[in-house]
Amino acid sequence: MNIHEYQAKEIFARFGLPVPPGDVATTADQAVKLAEQYGLPVMVKAQVLTGGRGKAGGVKYCTSVADVAEHAEAILGMDIKGHTVGKVQITPALDIAEEYYVGMLIDRNTKRALLMASAEGGVEIEQVAKDNPDAIFKLAIDPRYGLLDHEALTMALKLTNGDIKKARQLALAMQKLYAAFMHADASLAEINPYVFTPAGEGYAIDAKMNLDDNAQFRHPDYEQLRDLDEENAAERQAREAGLSFVKLEGNVGCLVNGAGLAMATMDLVKYYGGKPANFLDIGGSSNPEKVVNALQIILTDPHVKVILFNIFGGITRCDDVANGIIAATESMDISVPIVVRLTGTNEEEARQLLTQTDLVAAETMDAAVQKAIELVS
Amino acid sequence: MAIFVDKNTKVAVQGITGRDGSFHAQQMLEYSDTVVAGVTPGRGGQTFADKVPIFDSMAEAVGQTGANTTVIFVPPFGAAGAIYEAADAGVKLIVCITEGVPTVDMVKVMPYLAERGVRLIGPNCPGLIAPGLCKLGIMPASIVAEGNVGLVSRSGTLTYEVVWQLPSAGLGQSACLGIGGDPVIGTTFLDSIKAFAADPQTEALVMIGEIGGDAEERAAEYIQEHVDIPVVAFIAGQTAPPGKRMGHAGAIVSGGSGTAAEKVKALAAAGIPVAERPKDIVPRLQEIWQR
């Protein structure tokens, strides 16, 4: 789950990172009130779950109340890469002398949290990684001991070119970021930039955090961090039904058991010249209720012209799965054709069952995909 | 001789009284007589399927039955705990089937396992089946046959799809291994490929990868330099949009890296044929495999 800047800042502050004050507004009036409360100048920052806000005009420096009103008005409702801005954050604008990047993510190869830091703050780290990879320092943190004082300070001194006062602040920020990352079950946490004022005070003025969906059971408060406006209706319905679903732009609705096979099915639709409408992993069950939920989610998309079931029945028997699909489709009013491919234990019996219905049975994955594409045109 | 298991493998099942645990323990028992113990705290003293003793803890299970391997079916909030317990009890191979384990839990588990010399397969994986020897996990026994092809994959049903096609070419498997779809897993592609390359029974290898991370690229590099047996690969997820998790927690293209295209390119550069469709895997293997 991705969360907004202001939410990430709240988590950072809880773990002791120096975050300037700030609050969110949903109207220009509220924005002005907050600006008056904090004192000018302030920043007006679009809260959307995507990068590149600054370039899109979603982040503005304001020296007057009139500025704040004007920019808040313009930014609220603005579209940034397909995301509509519903909230802006108002925060005092600091004098900035230096900018750094401090980030943390899960490194699959070392199987550890990886600290990354760079003196080239304020720009996207992916860009720095491409243009000047040597400017990024990395350290995989041993979870038994955490980020040790000397490890953090050594890296920080490299960043500040030996300025010990700044290095101590940066090192502490790194350790606090690590604590936040591990305790909050993050998959990504970034401070970009971490700034120093001309007086040498350090602040985390921007924050980004992605949280591990698998860990939500021990963070019941995370559910209220979810921005329902950023989710489309089908994705929300799928999440609530416990199904893995991703909407795509095509017209072949796909219901597949298993994530790998689901991806391979989408790829095969493309291979034969069609366009998949979605990714959907229905899991191993033949439960008609689950099939009904999945069909309802797929059919919320009016572009879907055909539905393709691709089920590999391993331990689950195919005739059971076929009965589940038949029960589900008969209980619903579906106007698009449905192609069903079932392979595995009892597949003959399953196809026998399907021939007594309007469902189109296919023997192989390739045949099913080709039939589905034919039925679109 | 397969990989990671042999005729001395003795299996405990953690979570044997749960819905999934009991179903799959039964399937494992039917396939081979290697399940020697079950563990569910509070159910010690009972028996499973009239023959397998159930214990309250892994320490008791190992002490009384000599189990050296475990298969974990406990829910996500208890999965890491079950892994620590198994490692502490002295088993050398842990297969964690559980899907939805927090990544931070796995990060913390890893040094504990390394210190004790314990191999972990998974989590979020279908496990391992060595046809004719034993089955650890949930792979359907009905579709496998003993032979000389090793399969390693990040997914379950996509692997079955490929296994399903082998008999038509007269091919069986030395072992099928699902390493799991999470970002942090115990046994990687690289570990599996090293094991298959060292296994005299394995004469050819199929690697089924997907988007996310760079494990396939690392494997490709290793294969090019160190592996003499023929290898064919398949990569799922070329139509996956960036930034979206495709079911598996680890199947995500982030920051422009981990794409299917990058993986296909790296594999091809290492001289490994990449099948365009699942059904092309067996023909591609036959092209390069002079038996």
Interface residues (C-beta under 8 A of the other chain):
Chain A: I106 R108 N109 K111 R112 A113 E126 D142 P143 R144 M182 D185 S187 D212 D213 N214 A215 F217 R218 S244 V246 L248 V256 N257 G258 A259 G260 L261 A262 M263 A264 M266 D267 L268 V269 K270 Y271 P276 F279 D281 F312 G314 I315 T343 G344 T345 T364 M365 D366
Chain B: F23 H24 Q27 P76 F77 G100 V101 P102 T103 V104 D105 M106 V107 K108 M110 P111 I138 M139 P140 S142 I143 S153 R154 S155 G156 T157 L158 T159 Y160 E161 W164 G181 P183 V184 I208 E210 I211 G213 D214 A215 R218 F234 A236 G237 Q238 T239 A240 P241 K244 R245 M246 G247 H248 A249 G250 A251 G255 G256 A260 E276 R277 P278 K279
